[in-house]
């Protein structure tokens, strides 16, 4: 594995053009201005390098010389520590723990439903669509308190939320005016320069 990784002198990200988890990582890379070789992966035709590097053959996969990482959260935290400016995690341990807990809940309460909508059966998708909508409506009021996710500062939690919110129309989720604070929050994320930079051509077309 190390031999394959060392063939690359520049950091490389194996990324799916349609994959929300890869999008999370691309937002972090853009926010920090990290020089990276992005390798676009079609999930039905995975490159041999990816299969050799990652036993799951999944995206995103990050290669930084002899280090290979997979799982978007692991990659995002690594990038924030490896390139500390601008910081996307709080400094003190208590705040960092709360940040990680929010990330976990986003994955468990929101992205689990996204996965069922995108890859499950029609019945699973219908149920997941309702649960996702209900969960988003439930958290909408918190965005009246702070400009970002329970914070005055843009963080990794916002990097996780942005790809999901960008895909809501494609997922069949229409929040209308019932979630005004959440929609305002989404638009704040979408207006960020580096969010626009992070988008693939496919992702741009989702809201063309």
ZAMAR-489117 format. One record per residue (C-alpha): z, x, y. Coordinates in pm, whole numbers, padded with zeros to 5 digits, always signed. Layout:
<nodes>
ZXY...
</nodes>
This chain:
<nodes>
+00000+00000+00000+00093+00278+00245-00239+00454+00182-00435+00141+00273-00223+00080+00582-00270+00437+00702-00647+00393+00719-00584+00205+01044-00486+00415+01345-00443+00106+01564-00210-00183+01491-00400-00460+01311-00332-00830+01274-00496-01030+00997-00520-01368+01165-00658-01712+01084-00866-01861+01365-00733-02208+01283-00385-02105+01170-00092-02207+01397+00134-01933+01256-00122-01665+01342-00148-01825+01686+00228-01778+01736+00187-01403+01683-00123-01381+01902+00075-01534+02190+00340-01262+02157+00072-00991+02146-00092-01134+02460+00235-01175+02651+00323-00811+02585-00027-00672+02635-00022-00497+02297-00338-00315+02188-00422-00459+01848-00723-00493+01620-00743-00862+01527-00910-00916+01191-01032-01274+01161-00968-01413+00813-01136-01708+00643-00874-01831+00399-01132-01919+00133-01281-01566+00156-00988-01330+00203-01076-00962+00255-00971-00718-00015-00760-00522+00235-00542-00826+00296-00495-00897-00073-00398-00532-00132-00155-00527+00161+00015-00862+00121+00108-00994-00226+00072-01352-00096-00262-01291+00073-00133-01494+00367-00188-01486+00740-00058-01366+00971-00017-01015+00830+00059-00725+01065-00021-00363+00982+00142-00096+01199+00049+00237+01038+00253+00245+00714+00441-00078+00788+00308-00411+00661+00474-00736+00769+00405-01100+00685+00574-01423+00798+00520-01509+01163+00890-01502+01259+00945-01157+01107+00635-01025+01286+00731-01179+01620+01081-01033+01618+00945-00693+01516+00696-00695+01804+00969-00793+02051+01187-00502+01939+00899-00255+01910+00765-00345+02256+01072-00457+02452+00898-00543+02781+00885-00822+02870+01175-00927+02646+01121-01249+02452+01466-01262+02292+01808-01275+02459+02010-00954+02471+02353-01071+02356+02419-01146+01986+02538-01505+02038+02230-01606+02236+02003-01427+01988+02167-01617+01700+02114-01948+01881+01752-01852+01947+01698-01780+01576+01862-02111+01484+01626-02300+01717+01332-02118+01557+01457-02222+01213+01488-02585+01319+01139-02585+01468+01007-02461+01136+01211-02705+00930+01184-03019+01145+00839-02975+01299+00614-02724+01123+00699-02854+00776+00540-03181+00883+00240-02999+01033+00181-02834+00695+00183-03174+00518-00057-03322+00775-00298-03030+00740-00275-02966+00367-00101-03260+00197-00225-03584+00048-00315-03882+00267+00021-04044+00187+00213-03725+00267+00015-03684+00588+00092-04037+00706+00464-03992+00646+00466-03644+00803+00276-03766+01110+00543-04031+01175+00828-03785+01121+00670-03527+01350+00613-03782+01624+00971-03914+01594+01117-03562+01603+00914-03471+01912+01022-03788+02090+01385-03713+02000+01380-03365+02157+01178-03461+02465+01482-03526+02690+01606-03167+02659+01307-03050+02863+01448-03217+03174+01722-02949+03181+01532-02618+03167+01170-02510+03223+01148-02365+02872+01310-02446+02536+01678-02466+02640+01620-02160+02857+01519-02051+03205+01309-01776+03046+01001-01787+02824+01099-01677+02471+00984-01649+02110+01088-02011+02065+00825-02113+02320+00571-01893+02140+00646-02099+01829+00622-02436+02005+00298-02377+02197+00052-02372+01900+00202-02692+01760+00183-02876+02093-00173-02754+02151-00277-02907+01817-00116-03251+01862-00445-03439+01928-00601-03280+01618-00293-03373+01413-00329-03736+01522-00014-03738+01737-00032-03933+02062+00296-03926+02257+00161-04109+02564+00422-04142+02840+00714-04180+02604+00762-03804+02600+00695-03713+02964+00936-03415+02977+00790-03270+02656+00433-03312+02781+00527-03145+03113+00677-02857+02913+00359-02832+02705+00145-02810+03017+00368-02533+03155+00302-02336+02837-00072-02406+02841-00104-02286+03202+00034-01943+03119-00233-01675+03150-00146-01515+02819-00152-01843+02631-00515-01882+02735-00582-01522+02629-00434-01590+02285-00676-01872+02199-00956-01823+01951-01291-01992+02010-01196-02257+01755-00863-02324+01927-01031-02360+02266-01258-02626+02120-00955-02832+02010-00913-02936+02374-01261-02873+02510
</nodes>
